């Protein structure tokens, strides 16, 4: 069975892998995900996070996107670079970025891993 997510430190950032099993917005794994990410960022003294893996095939409602954007504030001053397979820009991704920004979190979506890392390293403090 594939993992829902995996969080690990990688030098100057935290790397998150989101698996296919993460489809939908299951409250249980979401709570655990944010708990583990908060701990990893604190333990490794970084706010830089690269999220890789699979783009969800399920379209979230606007309300679910707002809730997801609000959850990003679980990790203060977070910088999230997403590089997801099959991701294409949508109104939902723009909404997510805007809601996260309103909570002090910077989010940007990429199709290239190196561009995502460069954005993190250039813009985000440690």
Secondary structure, DSSP 8 states (H G I E B T S, - for coil): ---SEEEEEETTEEEEEE-GGG-S--HHHHHHHHHHHHHHHHHTT--EEEEEEE--SS---HHHHHHHHHHGGGSTT-EEEEEEET----HHHHHHHHHHHHTT-EEEEES-HHHHHHHHHHHS--
